[in-house]
Amino acid sequence: MKAEEKVRWWSRNPRRLVSVLAALTAVAAVLAAILYVTTYRPDQRVDDDVRAAVTDTASQGAVALLSYTPDTVASVVDTARGRLTGEFLDYYSKFTTEVVVPAAQESQVATEATVAAAGPVDVQADTATVLLFVNQTTTSAVEPEPVTTATSINVELTRSGDDWLISGFDPV
């Protein structure tokens, strides 16, 4: 091979090198824009006020779902349904009607829940998951001395208009 043949294409045609570099820069810019729109932007649309709102909604909802007395359990359950949506609303309605209300009234069960700590796990524009650490104190006719249990709960929320509703409630 002659020395002239060993010369690389980019040194023979610098315009081609500039064109290739420009094309690679354009491709990188397009990929960066796609990542920004699909990954970064949705997270930016969820501000601290939304995170605080979902955390507050989950906390208040857990207290509403888990606190009642034998005399108030039926009305508490009815009121709590207004905080729920989807399949969880159906499950809660059936479970409370068939199990919780009769047991609470028959066994004189009273519970009081407090949220010890709460934090958003995942917050999107229309859905959120909040982790709650809940203490629940329970008394009953069988066990008149208060018994406190601690549990952690993943609360799933779904946006409905301007409100957030509980769509899942899973102890972890």
N, C-alpha and C positions, 0 to 999 in steps of 0.2 A: 504494500500500500504506500502510496505517496503521502508526503506530509500534508498536501492540500486536501486529500480525501479524509484525513483524520479530523479535520476541522468539524466541530459540532454544528448542527443545524442552527442553533441559536446565535452562534457567532457569525454565521453567514447571512442570517436574516434577522436583525434585531427587532424589526417590526413584528415579526411572528412571535417573538418572545414577549413583547409588550402585549400583544393580543391575547396570548395564552394567560399571562398574569392578570389581565383585565377580566377575562372570562372566569378565572378561578376566584377573583375578588367578588365578582357579581354573584356567583354561586354561593359563596360564604355569606354574603349579605342577605340573600334570599333565605338561606337556612337559619340564620340568626333571627330574621323577621318572623319566620314560622315558629321557631321556639319561643320567641317573645309573646306572640299572640296566643299560642296554645298552652304554654306552661306558665309564664310569668304573669301575664295580664289577668287571668281569672283570679289568681291569688291576690293581686293588687286590688281588685274590685271588692274584696272582703276586708273591710277595715276593722279597726279595734272596736268600734261601736257595734258592729255585727257580732264579733266574737263575744263581747260582753252581753249582748242580747241573747244569744243562744245559750250561753252559760247560765244566765239568770233564768231563762225559760226552763231549762233542764232542771235546775235546782228547785225552783218553785213547783215545777210539775212533780218531781220526785216526792217532795214533802206532801203535796196534795194527794198523790196516789197512795202514800204509805202511812198517813196519819188519820186516825178516826177513833171514835168511841162506839160502844154498842148502840147508843142512842142516835148517833149522827152518821153511822156508816152508810146507810142507804142514800142520804142526801149528799154525802161527801163523794160517793161513787158516781152519782148522777152529775154532780158539778165537775168532777175530774174528767168525765168523758168529753167535755168541751175542750180539753187540752190535747186530745188525741186525734189520730187520723189513721186511715188505711187498715191493714190487716191487724195491727196492734189494737186499734179501737174495737174491732170485732172480737178479738181474743179477750181483751180486758172486760168488755161488756158481758160476755158469756161466763168467764171465770168468776167475776165478782157477783153476778146474779146467782150462779149455782153453788159457789163455794164460800167466798169471803163474807158476804152479807149474812147468810144463815149461820156460819160459824161464829162470826163476831157477836151476833145477837144471842145465840144459844150459849156460848161459852163466856160471854161478857168480856170479850177481847177488846183492849184499848191499846193503840200504838201511837207513838209520836216519833216522827223522823226528823232528823236535822242533818244538814249537809255540812260535813266537816271541811271538805275541800272540793274544788271543782276546777276543771280546765278543759278548754276545747282541744280535741284531738285532731279533727279534720273539719274545716269549714269551707264550703263551696258556696256558690251563689244561691243555690236552692236546697242544699242538704248540709247537715252538720252532724258530727258525733262529739259528744261531751262525756268525759269520764268524771263520775261523781264518787266521792267517798262519803258514805252515809252511815250514820249511827241511828239505830232504831231501838227505842225502849218500849217493851211490851209488858202488859199485865193482863191477867185473866182471872176468872173465878177459880181455876185450878192452881194458878201460880200468881197469887196476889202481890208478891214482891217483884219489883221491876227487874226485868232482864234486858240488858243492853247487848245488841249485836252490831258488829261493824261489817259492812260489805262495800264492795265497789261495783258500780253499775255503769255500763256503756249506754248512754241515752242517745238514740238516733232522732234527729229532728228533720222535718220537711217544711219548707216555706209554703205558706198558703196566703197569698196576697201579701199583706204587710206583717202577718203573724207567723210565728214558728210553732208547729204542732209536733207532739211526740209521736213518732212512727215506729219506735223500737225501744225496748227497755230490757236489757240483758245483763244480769249479774255476771261478773267475771271473777 
